[in-house]
Amino acid sequence: MDNFFSMGGLADGSEQIEILAQSENFRVERIVSNCASSPAGFWYNQDEDEKVWVLQGEALIEFKGEVASLKKGEGLLIKRHTLHRVKSTSKDCVWLAVFGNF
């Protein structure tokens, strides 16, 4: 990766995940999304907590009965086993996600 914010020719509707650092207790990911969303009916149900920030672009994260809107610089903590999905992202969305037990 030459530039943290590079989209690298990512096709519409797709996402690319790059692990930046990891150990037994945590993982840091750079996620690039181009008009991406989770598949219909799919819900993440992770065994670890996730702290996620949108560093560029915008995203909508859907929880059962609620939607969180994240703009550049905003983030949220998703506690383990909280059902959630990516409802949508902008064409130029770059995330930083940290997974672990917080």
CORBEL-V688885 format. One record per pair of residues at least 12 apart in sequence whose C-alpha atoms are under 7 Angstrom apart, sorted by the first residue. I is the first residue (numbers start at 1). GAP is how many residues later the second one is. D is the distance in whole Angstrom. If there is no record, write none. Layout:
i=(I,I)
gap=(GAP,GAP)
d=(D,D)
This chain:
i=(5,7,10,11,12,12,13,13,13,14,14,14,14,15,15,15,15,16,16,16,17,17,17,17,18,18,25,26,26,27,27,27,28,28,28,29,29,29,30,30,30,31,31,31,32,32,32,33,33,33,33,33,34,34,34,34,34,35,35,35,35,36,36,37,37,37,37,38,38,38,42,43,43,43,44,44,44,45,45,45,46,46,47,47,48,48,48,48,49,49,49,49,49,49,49,50,50,50,50,50,50,50,51,51,51,51,51,51,52,52,52,52,52,52,52,53,53,53,53,53,53,53,54,54,54,54,54,54,54,54,54,55,55,55,55,55,56,56,56,56,57,57,57,57,57,57,58,58,58,58,58,58,59,59,59,59,60,60,60,60,61,61,61,61,62,62,62,62,63,63,63,64)
gap=(89,25,24,23,22,23,21,22,23,19,20,21,22,17,18,19,21,15,16,17,12,13,14,15,12,13,75,73,74,71,72,73,69,70,71,67,68,69,65,66,67,63,64,65,61,62,63,56,58,59,60,61,55,56,57,58,59,53,54,55,56,52,53,49,50,51,52,47,48,49,43,40,41,42,39,40,41,36,37,38,34,35,33,34,32,51,52,53,29,30,31,50,51,52,53,27,28,29,47,48,49,50,25,26,27,46,47,48,23,24,25,43,44,45,46,20,21,22,23,42,43,44,16,17,18,19,20,21,40,41,42,17,18,39,40,41,16,36,37,38,14,15,33,35,36,37,12,13,14,31,32,35,12,29,30,31,26,27,28,29,23,24,25,26,22,23,24,25,20,21,22,19)
d=(7,7,7,7,5,6,6,5,4,6,6,7,5,6,4,6,6,6,5,7,7,6,5,7,5,6,6,5,4,6,5,7,6,5,6,6,5,6,6,5,7,6,5,6,6,5,6,7,7,7,5,6,7,6,4,6,6,6,5,5,5,6,5,5,5,5,7,6,5,6,7,6,5,5,6,5,6,5,6,5,5,5,5,6,5,6,5,6,6,5,4,6,5,5,6,6,5,6,7,6,5,7,6,4,6,6,5,7,5,6,7,7,6,4,6,6,6,4,7,6,5,6,7,6,5,6,6,6,6,5,7,5,5,6,6,7,5,7,5,5,6,6,6,5,4,7,6,5,6,6,5,6,7,6,4,6,6,5,5,6,7,6,5,5,6,5,6,6,6,5,7,7)
